[in-house]
């Protein structure tokens, strides 16, 4: 029986970096904290850290989405009326098409009730504005190729790779020469081999070294 091939990674959106953003509505403070995570354990650890830091807040409501092929989503109202906090927060992440992202909105109650509709808008807007502030990026899967070059040619090969628009992800200086790891979009691998042969006069070759992602701001 043949082994099931691994699924080809897909490009996806996430936030550029961790951050926070605060809004105030009728004297209530809503502080949105957000971060990039790779799995549910990291998301829960981030949530626990925010709850510990803001232990005196009335609510620390949460939402996260992790994974690409098998997405995992969770949300919590943390004492707010059901469906008025975690769900609208999660809906912002869904609507933006984000994954590997966790958000916590800390609320300090200002003494004026907002009603169910007001809470939904407040929590959703807190997340939406925070996402706008930190910005988004697209993570694109690329084939990782290892190019070998002797020490006298390595500098020129690296410069030519960058000038041609290829992503150099690592350099390793070894006794036999220099190993240059390059990210190449899957459809362009054959073209890359042809380019490398021409650019180096056949002096350098490339071998498959796995897959990685490149991050492109959007």
MORAUR-V954240 format. One record per pair of residues at least 6 apart in sequence whose ideal C-beta (glycine too) atoms are under 6 Angstrom apart, sorted by sequence separation. I is the first residue (numbers start at 1). J is the second residue. D is the distance in Angstrom with one decimal. If there is no record, write none. Layout:
i=I j=J d=D
i=I j=J d=D
This chain:
i=37 j=43 d=4.6
i=54 j=60 d=6.0
i=66 j=72 d=5.2
i=162 j=168 d=6.0
i=23 j=30 d=5.1
i=161 j=168 d=5.6
i=172 j=179 d=4.2
i=65 j=73 d=5.1
i=77 j=85 d=4.4
i=93 j=101 d=5.8
i=149 j=157 d=4.4
i=184 j=192 d=4.7
i=196 j=204 d=5.9
i=22 j=31 d=4.6
i=51 j=60 d=4.8
i=77 j=86 d=4.8
i=171 j=180 d=5.8
i=64 j=74 d=5.8
i=76 j=86 d=4.7
i=196 j=206 d=5.7
i=21 j=32 d=5.1
i=35 j=46 d=5.1
i=75 j=86 d=3.1
i=170 j=181 d=4.0
i=63 j=75 d=4.1
i=75 j=87 d=5.7
i=169 j=181 d=4.8
i=20 j=33 d=4.8
i=62 j=76 d=4.7
i=89 j=103 d=5.7
i=168 j=182 d=5.8
i=169 j=183 d=5.5
i=47 j=62 d=5.1
i=75 j=90 d=4.2
i=61 j=77 d=5.8
i=166 j=182 d=5.1
i=167 j=183 d=3.9
i=18 j=35 d=4.0
i=33 j=50 d=5.2
i=61 j=78 d=4.7
i=60 j=78 d=5.4
i=105 j=123 d=5.5
i=59 j=78 d=4.8
i=59 j=79 d=5.4
i=15 j=36 d=5.9
i=43 j=64 d=4.1
i=59 j=80 d=5.5
i=105 j=126 d=4.9
i=161 j=182 d=5.9
i=14 j=36 d=5.8
i=158 j=180 d=5.8
i=43 j=66 d=6.0
i=63 j=86 d=5.3
i=61 j=85 d=3.8
i=103 j=127 d=5.2
i=154 j=178 d=3.6
i=61 j=86 d=5.3
i=40 j=66 d=5.7
i=63 j=89 d=3.9
i=39 j=66 d=5.6
i=63 j=90 d=3.9
i=150 j=177 d=4.6
i=65 j=93 d=5.0
i=149 j=177 d=5.8
i=148 j=177 d=5.5
i=149 j=178 d=5.2
i=183 j=212 d=5.8
i=148 j=179 d=5.9
i=183 j=214 d=5.3
i=40 j=72 d=5.6
i=84 j=116 d=5.3
i=88 j=120 d=4.7
i=92 j=124 d=5.6
i=146 j=179 d=5.5
i=147 j=180 d=4.4
i=65 j=99 d=4.9
i=66 j=100 d=5.6
i=89 j=123 d=5.3
i=81 j=116 d=5.8
i=84 j=119 d=3.9
i=88 j=123 d=5.0
i=92 j=127 d=4.3
i=146 j=181 d=5.6
i=147 j=182 d=5.8
i=65 j=101 d=5.9
i=84 j=120 d=5.3
i=88 j=124 d=3.9
i=92 j=128 d=5.1
i=144 j=181 d=5.9
i=145 j=182 d=5.1
i=64 j=102 d=3.8
i=85 j=123 d=4.6
i=89 j=127 d=4.9
i=145 j=184 d=5.7
i=160 j=199 d=5.3
i=63 j=103 d=5.4
i=142 j=183 d=3.9
i=143 j=184 d=5.1
i=62 j=104 d=5.1
i=142 j=184 d=5.7
i=142 j=185 d=5.5
i=143 j=186 d=5.4
i=60 j=104 d=5.6
i=61 j=105 d=5.0
i=60 j=106 d=5.2
i=143 j=189 d=5.3
i=157 j=204 d=5.9
i=167 j=214 d=5.2
i=59 j=107 d=4.4
i=57 j=106 d=4.7
i=58 j=107 d=5.5
i=57 j=108 d=5.5
i=58 j=109 d=4.3
i=54 j=106 d=4.5
i=50 j=104 d=4.4
i=149 j=204 d=4.8
i=12 j=68 d=5.3
i=46 j=102 d=5.1
i=148 j=204 d=6.0
i=47 j=104 d=5.7
i=147 j=204 d=5.5
i=10 j=68 d=5.9
i=43 j=102 d=4.2
i=147 j=206 d=4.7
i=145 j=206 d=4.2
i=146 j=207 d=5.3
i=7 j=69 d=5.8
i=37 j=100 d=5.8
i=146 j=209 d=4.3
i=36 j=100 d=5.7
i=37 j=102 d=5.1
i=144 j=209 d=4.5
i=144 j=210 d=4.7
i=35 j=102 d=5.5
i=144 j=211 d=5.8
i=144 j=212 d=4.9
i=34 j=103 d=4.5
i=141 j=211 d=5.9
i=33 j=104 d=4.7
i=141 j=213 d=5.7
i=142 j=214 d=5.5
i=32 j=105 d=4.9
i=139 j=213 d=4.4
i=140 j=214 d=5.3
i=30 j=105 d=5.6
i=31 j=106 d=4.4
i=139 j=215 d=5.5
i=30 j=107 d=5.5
i=137 j=215 d=4.9
i=138 j=216 d=4.9
i=29 j=108 d=4.3
i=137 j=217 d=5.0
i=138 j=218 d=5.2
i=28 j=109 d=5.6
i=28 j=110 d=3.9
i=136 j=218 d=5.1
i=27 j=110 d=2.7
i=13 j=97 d=5.0
i=14 j=98 d=5.8
i=26 j=110 d=5.9
i=27 j=111 d=6.0
i=13 j=98 d=5.4
i=27 j=112 d=5.8
i=14 j=100 d=4.7
i=15 j=101 d=5.4
i=26 j=112 d=4.2
i=12 j=99 d=5.4
i=14 j=101 d=5.6
i=30 j=122 d=5.6
i=32 j=126 d=4.3
i=32 j=127 d=5.5
i=30 j=126 d=4.2
i=34 j=130 d=5.4
i=25 j=122 d=5.0
i=32 j=130 d=3.9
i=23 j=126 d=5.4
i=21 j=129 d=5.4
i=21 j=130 d=3.8
i=21 j=133 d=5.0
i=19 j=134 d=4.1
i=17 j=134 d=5.8
i=16 j=134 d=5.5
i=15 j=134 d=5.1
i=16 j=135 d=4.4
i=16 j=137 d=5.0
i=13 j=136 d=5.6
i=13 j=138 d=5.6
i=11 j=138 d=5.7
i=12 j=139 d=5.7
i=11 j=140 d=4.4
i=9 j=141 d=3.8
